[in-house]
Structures are given as C-alpha cells and as structure tokens.
Amino acid sequence: MEKIVLSRSETRSIRSVLRRVATQYASPEDPAFLKDATLHAHDLPKRVRAFLNRFRLEEPDAAVCMISGYEVDQAKIGETPSHWRFQGDGLRTLEEEILLVLFSSLLGDVFGWATQQEGRVIHDVLPIRGHQNAQIGTGSEQEITWHNEDAFHPCRGDYVALMCLRNPDRVPTTVAPVDLLELGDEIKDALFEPQFIFRPDYSHSKEFAMEGHEDGVNGHPSFERRDEVSKKSEKRAVLFGDRNSAYIQVDPYFMETPDDPEAQIALNILVAMIDRLLYEIILEPGDFCFIDNYKAVHGRRPFVARFDGTDRWLKRLNITRDLRKSRALRGVGLSRIIG
C-alpha cells in the first residue's frame, strides 16, 4: 500500500483552504460545492495532488493508497451518531467532509445513489442498533465479506474513499489487490466470459436506504429500477479489460452462476485466491484511504458495538472517472445522484 503522511506545513495549508471553502457553501452536499470541488482541490499541497494523480494514472498493483496525518478534534466531532440520519446541523464534521471531497475530486467526480442513505453523496459508516448481524456497512457483528463496491451496477465507482473519524477498537478494514498470476488460462477464460449474475447488495434496499421512511418509497422510481435489476438474470463477466492486467467486478455474497458448474468452479478458485491475498488495514482518526474499485476488493472484520457514542465512525465516498456513463440515470447533468 502506498502512503504519505502530511507535514505540519501541509496541514496548515489544508486547513486554510478548508476555512475558506467552508464560508462559501451551505454544506459539503451543496451542488455548487460539488461542481467547484475540483477547482478548490487544486489549492491543496502539490505533494498531495501529485500523489493522488500518480495513483489515478499509473494504477499501481497495490491498488490502495492512504493519506495520514490530518488531526481530528474528537471533542469537536462529538459522539458517534446512533444512525446516519442523526447528524444535527452537520457543522461538527464540516471540514472533514469537505477535505474528503477535495481529495476525492483529484481522482474523479464524487457521486451517490438515490437508493442509499436517502440519496446522500457522503455516507456515514457506523454501527446501528438492530443491524448487528446484517451484511451491510452499518452492521457490526457479522464480517463484511470482501467485494467490489456496487459490483452489480454498470455505473459503479472507480474508487471508494474512506475517512476515519474514530476507531477506538482498531476494527480492521480488509483489502486485497487482484493479482491474477496464480490463475491458470482456463480459469481466466471462464472468468472473462459473461456467465455470472450479480444482485444488488442490501445497502440499496428500501429497508436500509430509507429506514424509518418506508411509506415514502413505495413506487419510488429509483427503487423500482433497483427491483428490476434484482429480478433480471443478465449475465456478466467477472474479469474484463486487458488479460494481463484485468479489471474485476465481484461480490460473491450477491452472485449466482445458475446451471454452470464450470463458472462456479472458476469463481471458487478466484475467491480462494483473494482470501489468501486479503490483508488488514487499521484506519486511525485522520486517515484517508482510497481503494481502486476496479483492481481491489475490500471488506471489514466483525466487532462488538457499544452504541454509546464511542464506536467506529467513518465517512465514505464513491468516485467515478466518467460521470457521463450514468447520465441517463441522473435527473440533470450537474446532478451527482444516480437514481
């Protein structure tokens, strides 16, 4: 994994940018801010810009990079919310969210889903009481099995960005770069064939995305489209692109290979290989982690949540290098929400 640690002078420069930006926009979700974010990102320290630009263009085999050294004021951010909906006025994490968007804008355009966390762009990753045993980021006691983010959707992000606000129990994030050297040609051939069915994960379901507002989502077009995707049996490949340096879309927990035992065998071999490559990253407050969603998978180890305001709390963003590919699913050109 590639990593840089911010110097004191770089941190001072960043905070100056954040103070200025924070006075210009209503919130980090403000469409005007999202439109201008790339411009403001060019005011960040040159070493940071060069680091993320290199990660974007060179596509290193590690497929994960981190920026550390930004101090998070634990008193200022307050307690870990009991639910992603309960953020108050949002000011307590304003600068952290702005910085996450600015860093991410050096890799592409940030976006969200109408079917996740009430259509927000910036997501909270924290344990919610009642979700303990759910295969979802707001769960805790069930391991989040490794996956590509939103593998079921053709408009999935190129990168996933995580910022740690709090992690007192040192709960590991799991990651694995996809190294295909172990795979034989026959297995590769099978994985390059469109033989696999992908289903939407639980984070896009009405139950979790609009929890507490279920009555308002009946007939919602975004969920109707999501249900259509779930019912379809369109087959797609797991590997695509260059055979010697392939991209991947995989989420074994939400995949099927109906009536195709050879495809299942190939998937099982890939899963076993990734299991061997999987390693742990313990994100500390102020760590920003960027995962190449085309070249790496990620997950999370289980933990026991206390629900007392001190639990693990991350911010998460999806980043695309090509916002145009989702244009038919966004209301207007400047919208960052895929419906």
C-alpha positions, 0 to 999 in steps of 0.5 A: 500500500502506498502512503504519505503522511502530511507535514505540519506545513501541509496541514496548515495549508489544508486547513486554510483552504478548508476555512475558506471553502467552508464560508462559501457553501451551505454544506459539503452536499451543496451542488455548487460545492460539488461542481467547484470541488475540483477547482478548490482541490487544486489549492491543496499541497502539490505533494498531495495532488501529485500523489493522488494523480500518480495513483489515478494514472499509473494504477499501481498493483497495490491498488490502495493508497492512504493519506495520514496525518490530518488531526481530528478534534474528537471533542469537536466531532462529538459522539458517534451518531446512533444512525446516519440520519442523526447528524444535527446541523452537520457543522461538527464534521464540516471540514472533514467532509469537505477535505474528503471531497477535495481529495476525492475530486483529484481522482474523479467526480464524487457521486451517490445513489438515490437508493442509499442513505436517502440519496446522500453523496457522503455516507456515514459508516457506523454501527446501528442498533438492530443491524448487528448481524446484517451484511451491510456497512452499518452492521457490526457483528457479522464480517463484511465479506470482501467485494467490489463496491456496487459490483452489480451496477454498470455505473459503479465507482472507480474508487471508494474513499474512506475517512476515519473519524474514530476507531477506538477498537482498531476494527480492521478494514480488509483489502486485497489487490487482484493479482491474477498470476496464480490463475491458470488460462482456463480459469481466466477464460471462464472468468472473462466470459459473461456467465455470472449474475450479480444482485444488488447488495442490501445497502440499496434496499428500501429497508436500509436506504430509507429506514424509518421512511418506508411509506415514502418509497413505495413506487419510488422510481429509483427503487423500482429500477433497483427491483428490476435489476434484482429480478433480471438474470443478465449475465456478466463477466467477472474479469474484463479489460486487458488479460494481463492486467484485468479489471474485476467486478465481484461480490460473491455474497450477491452472485449466482452462476445458475446451471454452470458448474464450470463458472462456479468452479472458476469463481471458487478458485478466484475467491480462494485466491483473494482470501489468501491475498486479503490483508488488514488495514487499521484506519486511525482518526485522520486517515484517508484511504482510497481503494481502486474499485476496479483492481481491489476488493475490500471488506471489514472484520466483525466487532462488538458495538457499544452504541454509546457514542464511542464506536467506529465512525467513518465517512465514505465516498464513491468516485467515478472517472466518467460521470457521463456513463450514468447520465441517463440515470441522473435527473440533470447533468450537474446532478451527482445522484444516480437514481 
